[in-house]
Amino acid sequence: MALARCICWTLLAGVGFALFAGPAPGQTPPLPKKDSSAVEKVIGYRDAPKGIPATELKEAKEHFAKFAKYYAEVVAHPSVYKTPQEFKLDSPGTLHLSIDGPNGILQDIARFTLEAAPGATRPTPEHAVYIRELGAALDAAFKELIEKHPDPIVRVNAARVLSIVCRSGSAAHYPTLTELIGNANTRTEIKYYSLQGAANLLAAYDADWLKTRNHVAQTEEPNLVGELVKVLDAGVNDPARLVAGLPENKVAKAAEDQLAVVALVRRQAIKALAQFRYVSSADASGQVIYPVHTLARVALSDPALVPAPGPADTAEAVIGICNMAPVQVKGVRIAPLKYNADAALEAVTAGLITFASPRAADAFDRRLPWRSYSLRIAVAVRNWRPLFDPDFDVAKPNAYDAARVPVSVEEFYKDTIPKVLAPMDRVDATGKPDIGAKVDIEGLRSRLAALRANPNRSTTLLPGVTATSIEFGPKQK
């Protein structure tokens, strides 16, 4: 009996060692092991007051690569997309095998992302190397998953993580997103998250140039920014580029359910393009692109756009037009452009009418989060005025030459916020929309009619540039 028991325990021990030796076919492989040393190093680089010393850059790149490899392996692990995505309450720093949640992968990796902002005490220009190199390592690791992993779920999750990582503004993300968005073979859901990444990337500020509105890489590698803006602009103008599988690659022939997908993805493209900070751009060949005109098409509901822009589309377009400064940027040199502020204001007013009309008609309309949208638009309209001053210092948002702000824009700001946008934000004692706060939609319509009745009205956003005309023809068939 003793001999039998001994043999039995020996066999069980053998089985145990066999289990730890590697997974049997069909079993889930073990989780990747975190390189604690690399993580500690990355935290040290993140928190270093003076950034990464040049003498340690080579070693830092190696640690960043290990750090990125670990997170990419976690995202690719079967347990991540097989784990129920329910809420779990744990101590901070506990990494769950899920993408979302307070301790999920997105939240965990965001702890290492530094986001530069004008006027912020941290990060400083000394952290630009950290932002650049960590971004490059993460971009390489997740790009490989997106492009080569055989499981579609892993590729989509990798795109989601990359979109969050792009908040840092590392220049390494520009060519990756440009390729993913511009490639006709990229799956639509991956393009959707790549568009979110593009919005985050363009919204980022350059830690090296925090007194300007320049995008990361715009000063030293403007082609990177220009090429991304080009594919975003093309996607808004022709959303067939964004959604695969449309009949004859034409949106006009899409089925109703396909149009719903087109509208969703195009809206994200509009939102991404709206993060670009200048009225014009140029691609690598030097061809000039006018993203402000593309957003004006949306705001004015150009009949050629299919599907027709809805309230959310025009709201994003209005925010984008107000975000675009009428200056030309070449390196660190900024030169003012001839800009038709009244034509831009006409587009903004028309877009705001399309946006606000459902809410003006019904205070209890639930199609959009009206309060958050109204706040975002109000901030955009307020921040539009300083952009007409070519010497505007973004680190001093309230210091600008008010004499350079067009009178029509200043009046629009003073009139529209209290009469149109503020009423959307008002609630009664129960937290419900205040039905007594009327949205002055008729005032907006009167303003638009006056702009169009002006005998000196010009219909080009940039005088002399016919490509920026806001006179649109009939709907294309």
ZAMARGU-4260 file (C-alpha; in steps of 0.2 Angstrom, whole numbers, plus 5000, padded with zeros to 4 digits):
<rodrens>
0) 5000/5000/5000 | 5014/5012/5005 | 5023/5008/4988 | 5007/5011/4979 | 5004/5028/4988
5) 5022/5033/4984 | 5020/5029/4965 | 5004/5039/4965 | 5012/5054/4973 | 5026/5053/4961
10) 5015/5052/4946 | 5005/5067/4953 | 5021/5077/4955 | 5026/5072/4937 | 5009/5079/4931
15) 5012/5095/4941 | 5029/5098/4933 | 5022/5094/4916 | 5008/5107/4918 | 5021/5120/4923
20) 5032/5115/4908 | 5020/5122/4896 | 5002/5122/4891 | 4994/5107/4882 | 4986/5110/4865
25) 4970/5120/4867 | 4975/5126/4885 | 4977/5145/4888 | 4996/5149/4889 | 5003/5157/4905
30) 5002/5176/4907 | 5018/5186/4902 | 5029/5190/4916 | 5031/5208/4920 | 5049/5214/4919
35) 5049/5224/4936 | 5066/5231/4933 | 5060/5239/4916 | 5044/5246/4924 | 5054/5254/4938
40) 5066/5262/4926 | 5051/5269/4916 | 5044/5276/4931 | 5060/5284/4936 | 5062/5292/4918
45) 5044/5298/4920 | 5047/5306/4937 | 5064/5313/4933 | 5064/5332/4935 | 5077/5334/4921
50) 5071/5320/4910 | 5083/5307/4902 | 5101/5311/4902 | 5109/5309/4885 | 5121/5296/4892
55) 5107/5285/4897 | 5097/5286/4881 | 5103/5269/4874 | 5099/5260/4890 | 5082/5269/4891
60) 5077/5263/4874 | 5080/5245/4879 | 5069/5247/4895 | 5055/5256/4885 | 5056/5241/4872
65) 5054/5228/4886 | 5040/5238/4894 | 5031/5240/4878 | 5033/5221/4874 | 5025/5216/4890
70) 5010/5227/4888 | 5008/5221/4870 | 5009/5203/4876 | 4996/5206/4889 | 4984/5213/4876
75) 4987/5198/4865 | 4984/5185/4879 | 4968/5175/4877 | 4963/5179/4895 | 4961/5197/4891
80) 4947/5195/4878 | 4940/5180/4887 | 4939/5189/4904 | 4921/5195/4909 | 4922/5214/4908
85) 4913/5218/4925 | 4918/5231/4937 | 4930/5225/4951 | 4936/5235/4966 | 4954/5233/4970
90) 4969/5243/4976 | 4977/5255/4964 | 4990/5248/4953 | 4981/5231/4952 | 4981/5226/4934
95) 4966/5217/4928 | 4965/5206/4912 | 4953/5218/4904 | 4954/5233/4893 | 4942/5244/4902
100) 4939/5248/4920 | 4947/5257/4934 | 4961/5244/4934 | 4961/5239/4916 | 4975/5240/4904
105) 4969/5257/4897 | 4970/5265/4914 | 4986/5256/4919 | 4996/5261/4904 | 4989/5279/4905
110) 4999/5281/4921 | 5015/5281/4911 | 5008/5294/4898 | 5014/5312/4900 | 5003/5325/4891
115) 5011/5342/4888 | 5000/5357/4890 | 5003/5376/4889 | 5005/5384/4906 | 5007/5367/4915
120) 5021/5364/4927 | 5024/5347/4921 | 5029/5339/4909 | 5043/5352/4904 | 5053/5352/4888
125) 5065/5341/4898 | 5052/5327/4896 | 5051/5328/4877 | 5063/5314/4875 | 5053/5303/4887
130) 5037/5306/4877 | 5046/5303/4861 | 5055/5287/4865 | 5041/5279/4876 | 5029/5283/4862
135) 5041/5275/4849 | 5042/5259/4858 | 5024/5257/4862 | 5020/5262/4844 | 5031/5248/4837
140) 5024/5235/4848 | 5006/5239/4845 | 5008/5242/4827 | 5014/5224/4825 | 4999/5217/4834
145) 4987/5228/4824 | 4995/5223/4807 | 5000/5205/4810 | 4991/5196/4824 | 4979/5183/4817
150) 4965/5186/4829 | 4954/5201/4825 | 4949/5204/4843 | 4967/5207/4848 | 4970/5219/4833
155) 4955/5229/4838 | 4961/5229/4857 | 4978/5234/4851 | 4971/5249/4841 | 4961/5254/4857
160) 4976/5255/4867 | 4986/5264/4854 | 4973/5277/4853 | 4975/5281/4872 | 4994/5281/4870
165) 4993/5294/4857 | 4988/5307/4870 | 5006/5309/4873 | 5009/5316/4856 | 5024/5306/4851
170) 5029/5309/4833 | 5031/5290/4830 | 5012/5289/4830 | 5010/5300/4814 | 5015/5288/4801
175) 5007/5273/4809 | 4990/5282/4810 | 4992/5289/4793 | 4995/5272/4786 | 4981/5263/4796
180) 4968/5277/4791 | 4973/5278/4773 | 4975/5260/4769 | 4959/5253/4761 | 4962/5236/4768
185) 4962/5241/4786 | 4946/5235/4795 | 4933/5248/4799 | 4933/5245/4817 | 4952/5247/4818
190) 4950/5263/4808 | 4938/5270/4820 | 4950/5268/4835 | 4964/5275/4824 | 4953/5290/4821
195) 4952/5292/4840 | 4970/5290/4841 | 4972/5304/4827 | 4961/5316/4837 | 4971/5313/4853
200) 4988/5315/4844 | 4983/5331/4835 | 4976/5338/4852 | 4993/5335/4860 | 5005/5349/4862
205) 5024/5349/4859 | 5033/5349/4875 | 5048/5357/4866 | 5037/5372/4859 | 5024/5375/4873
210) 5022/5393/4869 | 5015/5389/4852 | 5000/5380/4845 | 5011/5369/4834 | 5007/5351/4834
215) 5021/5338/4839 | 5033/5337/4825 | 5026/5351/4815 | 5041/5362/4818 | 5054/5349/4813
220) 5045/5336/4802 | 5029/5345/4796 | 5026/5332/4782 | 5021/5320/4796 | 5007/5331/4802
225) 5002/5336/4784 | 5000/5318/4778 | 4989/5313/4793 | 4978/5329/4790 | 4977/5324/4772
230) 4970/5307/4775 | 4958/5314/4788 | 4952/5327/4776 | 4950/5314/4762 | 4940/5303/4774
235) 4928/5317/4779 | 4925/5322/4760 | 4924/5304/4754 | 4919/5292/4769 | 4920/5277/4757
240) 4938/5278/4761 | 4934/5275/4779 | 4922/5260/4778 | 4926/5245/4768 | 4913/5234/4759
245) 4902/5248/4751 | 4895/5243/4734 | 4907/5250/4721 | 4915/5259/4735 | 4902/5272/4734
250) 4892/5279/4749 | 4877/5284/4739 | 4874/5266/4735 | 4875/5259/4753 | 4861/5251/4762
255) 4853/5259/4777 | 4863/5249/4790 | 4879/5253/4781 | 4875/5272/4781 | 4873/5271/4800
260) 4891/5264/4801 | 4897/5277/4788 | 4890/5291/4799 | 4897/5284/4815 | 4915/5283/4808
265) 4914/5299/4798 | 4909/5308/4814 | 4925/5302/4822 | 4935/5308/4807 | 4927/5325/4808
270) 4931/5326/4827 | 4949/5321/4823 | 4951/5334/4809 | 4944/5347/4821 | 4959/5345/4832
275) 4970/5352/4818 | 4974/5370/4824 | 4977/5379/4807 | 4965/5383/4792 | 4977/5376/4780
280) 4990/5362/4779 | 5001/5354/4765 | 5006/5336/4761 | 5023/5329/4758 | 5022/5335/4739
285) 5018/5353/4745 | 5000/5352/4739 | 4989/5363/4750 | 4975/5356/4760 | 4961/5367/4767
290) 4953/5357/4782 | 4943/5372/4787 | 4934/5371/4771 | 4930/5353/4774 | 4923/5357/4791
295) 4913/5371/4783 | 4905/5359/4771 | 4900/5349/4786 | 4893/5364/4796 | 4884/5370/4781
300) 4877/5353/4777 | 4884/5352/4759 | 4871/5342/4749 | 4885/5332/4741 | 4889/5324/4758
305) 4881/5307/4760 | 4874/5304/4773 | 4868/5321/4777 | 4877/5328/4792 | 4867/5328/4808
310) 4868/5338/4824 | 4883/5330/4831 | 4892/5331/4815 | 4889/5350/4813 | 4893/5352/4832
315) 4911/5344/4829 | 4913/5355/4814 | 4909/5371/4823 | 4921/5367/4836 | 4935/5363/4823
320) 4932/5379/4813 | 4934/5389/4829 | 4950/5379/4833 | 4958/5384/4817 | 4970/5399/4817
325) 4970/5409/4801 | 4989/5409/4800 | 5002/5400/4790 | 5015/5390/4799 | 5033/5386/4793
330) 5044/5380/4806 | 5043/5392/4820 | 5038/5406/4809 | 5020/5411/4809 | 5012/5423/4795
335) 4994/5429/4795 | 4983/5423/4780 | 4970/5433/4772 | 4955/5425/4779 | 4936/5429/4777
340) 4930/5428/4795 | 4912/5432/4789 | 4912/5416/4778 | 4919/5406/4792 | 4906/5414/4804
345) 4892/5409/4791 | 4898/5391/4792 | 4898/5391/4811 | 4881/5399/4812 | 4873/5387/4800
350) 4881/5372/4809 | 4875/5379/4826 | 4857/5380/4819 | 4858/5362/4814 | 4865/5357/4830
355) 4853/5367/4842 | 4837/5365/4832 | 4831/5348/4840 | 4835/5355/4858 | 4826/5371/4854
360) 4811/5362/4849 | 4811/5350/4864 | 4820/5353/4880 | 4819/5334/4884 | 4827/5328/4868
365) 4839/5314/4872 | 4847/5312/4855 | 4863/5320/4861 | 4872/5325/4877 | 4867/5343/4875
370) 4875/5350/4890 | 4892/5343/4887 | 4891/5348/4868 | 4885/5366/4873 | 4900/5368/4885
375) 4912/5362/4872 | 4905/5374/4859 | 4905/5388/4871 | 4923/5386/4875 | 4928/5384/4857
380) 4919/5401/4852 | 4927/5410/4867 | 4944/5403/4862 | 4942/5407/4843 | 4944/5426/4846
385) 4963/5426/4851 | 4967/5415/4836 | 4965/5431/4825 | 4980/5438/4833 | 4996/5431/4824
390) 5006/5435/4840 | 4995/5426/4852 | 5005/5416/4865 | 4995/5401/4870 | 5003/5400/4887
395) 4994/5417/4890 | 4976/5413/4884 | 4969/5430/4890 | 4982/5441/4882 | 4979/5445/4864
400) 4976/5460/4853 | 4957/5462/4854 | 4958/5475/4840 | 4962/5460/4828 | 4946/5451/4832
405) 4933/5454/4818 | 4918/5463/4825 | 4906/5450/4819 | 4915/5436/4828 | 4915/5446/4844
410) 4897/5450/4843 | 4893/5432/4839 | 4903/5427/4855 | 4894/5439/4866 | 4876/5435/4859
415) 4877/5417/4856 | 4884/5410/4873 | 4870/5417/4884 | 4856/5415/4872 | 4859/5399/4864
420) 4872/5388/4873 | 4870/5393/4891 | 4851/5389/4891 | 4856/5371/4886 | 4866/5369/4902
425) 4852/5375/4914 | 4843/5362/4924 | 4829/5364/4937 | 4829/5359/4955 | 4827/5340/4951
430) 4841/5340/4938 | 4830/5340/4923 | 4832/5352/4909 | 4825/5369/4913 | 4810/5371/4901
435) 4810/5390/4905 | 4827/5392/4897 | 4823/5395/4879 | 4836/5392/4866 | 4836/5407/4854
440) 4836/5398/4838 | 4827/5412/4829 | 4841/5424/4834 | 4853/5412/4825 | 4843/5411/4810
445) 4841/5430/4809 | 4860/5432/4811 | 4863/5419/4797 | 4851/5428/4785 | 4860/5445/4789
450) 4877/5437/4784 | 4870/5431/4768 | 4861/5447/4764 | 4877/5457/4766 | 4879/5466/4749
455) 4898/5464/4751 | 4897/5445/4755 | 4911/5434/4749 | 4909/5416/4748 | 4927/5410/4749
460) 4936/5407/4766 | 4952/5412/4759 | 4950/5426/4746 | 4956/5421/4729 | 4956/5403/4733
465) 4941/5396/4724 | 4944/5379/4732 | 4938/5386/4748 | 4921/5392/4742 | 4906/5389/4753
470) 4893/5390/4738 | 4888/5372/4736 | 4879/5364/4721 | 4864/5352/4721 | 4866/5335/4729
475) 4876/5323/4719 | 4867/5307/4713
</rodrens>
